[in-house]
Amino acid sequence: MTEVNETTFTAFQDQRRLASGSLRDVIAAAKTSIDVSSQTPIIIFDDNTGRTVEVDFRGTTDQVLARVGVHASESRAADPERERRPGRPKLGVVAREVTLLPRHWEWLNRQPGGASVALRKLVEEARRSHQARDRARQSQEAVNRCMTIMAGDLPGYEEASRAFYRGDRQRFDQLTASWPPDVRDYLRKLVDRATSDRADAQAEEASRV
């Protein structure tokens, strides 16, 4: 089964790939490029989800990074004393409204620990049992999002999209062969991941039969 990849990011300036890697490194590379050619827009993708990262590039590189919380998150992770403080650790529980039918609440309230504990257990079990399927859906959505943004106006886009969803990799490669190299190679990399994740999901479903 494919291992879950840590989150990486990729920045494009027009149809040229600027950088790939951690959010810190990608933003720093993008900021350097913007300082040289400020009129050219930059798009940063989360490689796992295909979502774009909104970044305010005004000010220095440190100011840009601070606004997106890179420094703050790294300082928390790098503080060992914070992890060793006595007392019960905080679970990071978030309170939100859940709407259920009366019979659902009755069942949950009869479970050990009450409704909240039962719901958390159900969610964790669903996450474990459907990891491959959820990962396949996410990687497929990543291909769709990135291809729409980066290749929506390129020749053969619609047919290439259909080939991807059919699982026809040979046709997809043929249709994307003439696309700008950085865009083409990035999308093919995402398709590779999506294809692997799709196979894992199919194996997961087959194991339950």
N, C-alpha and C positions, 0 to 999 in steps of 0.2 A: 504494500500500500504506500502511496506517495506521502512523504512527510509534509507537515504544514510548514510553509516557508515563513520566515520572519518578514515583517513588513519592509518593503523597499519601495523606492520612488524613482520616477524618471521625469526629467525635464526636457521639453522641446521648445525650440525657438523657430517659429515657422515649421518647416519640415525637417529640421536638423536636430538630432539628439544632442543635448548639451551634457547631460550627466545622468548616471544611475547610481543608486546606493541609499545610504541613510538620508533622512529628511534634512539633517544638518548639512551634509555634504552637498546635496542637490540644491538646497536653497543658497548656499554659499557660492556655488558655481553659477547659478542663475543671477545672483546679485552682481557678480563680477561682469557677466555678459551685459547686463542691463546698464551698468555704469559706462560700458563702451558704446553700446548701441541702444539707447533708451527708447527709441521709437518702435522697436520690434517686440511684440508681446511674447510672453513666455507662458507655457502651460505645464503644470506639474501634475503627474498622475500618481495615484496610489496603485502600485502594480497589482496588488491583490484584489482590489475592488474595481479599478478603472475609474474611480471618482477623482475629480480634480481637487487640488489643494489651493485654497484662496490665500494669497500672501500679499501683504502690503510691503512693497520694496523700498519705501521711503526711509531715508536715514542711513546709518552705517549697517554693516553686516550684522554686528552684535545686536543692534536695535531691531533689525528685521527678525532675527532668530528669537529674540526675547518676546516679540509680539505673538509668535506662533507657539510659545511655551516650550521651546527646545531646551533652553537653559534650565528652566524650572523643573522639567521632568528629569533631566539628567542629574541635577543636584539632589533631588529626592532619592534617586536610585543609588547615588554615590555616598549617601550618608548612613554608615553602618550603625551609628549610635541610635538613629531613629528606629531601626529594626530591633534593637536590643532593649528598648525601654520596657520597664515592668508593667504589669497590668494586662487585662484582657485585650487582645488585638481587635481593632475595628474591622468589621467585615465589609464595609462599604455598601451597606444595604440602602437601597433607594425606595422610598414610598411612592407608589403610583396607584391610580384607581384601576381595579379589575372588575369587569361586569360579567357575572355568571348567573345561571338560573338557580332558583332556590334549592333544587335537588343537588346541584353541584356544590353549593356552600354547605349543605348538610353533610355530604360525603367528606368534604375537606375538613370540616370541623370535628369529625369523628376520628381523624387520623392522629397518630402520636405526634405531639408537638403543635397541633392545630393547623389552620389553613395555610399560614405562611410557610411553615416548614414543609408541609406536604407539596405545596406548589414548587418550592425550590428543588425538592427531590425529583419531581416530575420533569422539570425543565432540564436538570442535569442528566437525567436518564435519557431524555429525548436528544440532548446534545451528543451524548456518547453513542447512541444507537444510529444516529443519522449524520455522523460527521462527514463521511464521504459524499453523501448526497448534497449536504449543505455546501461543502467545498466545491463540488461540481457546479452547482447553481451559481455560486459567487464568481468562479473563474469564467463561466460562460457570460455572465453579465459584464465582467471586466472587458472581455473581448468586444462585446457589443458597444459598450460605452466608448472605449478608446477608438474603435474603428469608425464609429459615427462622427466623432470629433476630428480625428486626424485624416480620415479617408473618405468622408461622406461626399466630397465633390470629385473624387478621383474616378477614372474610367473603370467600369466593372465592379463598382462598390456593391451594388445591390445583389448582383449574381454571386460575388464573393461571399457576401453575408449568408446567402442561401446555401452555398456550398459548405460553409462552416457548420451551419445548423444540421445539414445532412450528414456531416462527418466525412465529406469528400475532400480529403486533404490534398490530393493530387490536383483537383480542379481549383481549389483555393490557391495553391501555389502558382498555378498557371495564370490565374486572373490577377494576382498581385505582383507578378514578376516585373512589370513595368513601373510600379509605384516607386516613389523616392526611397532609396535604400534604407535610410534610418527608420522611416515609417514602416516599410515592409518588414524589416527584420524584427522590429519591436512587436508588431502584430503577430508575426509568426511565432515568436517566443511565447506570447500569451496564448496562442492557439495550441502550442505544444503542451502547456500546462493544463489548459482546459480539456484537451484530449485525454491526457493522463488521468485527470480527476474524474472525467466521465467514465473511464474504464474502471476506476476504483469504485465508483458508485454502482455500476452495473454488477461488479463482483459482490458488493455489499448486499444488494438486493437478491442476487442468486443464492447467497449463503443462507438466506432466510427461508427459501423454498423447501 
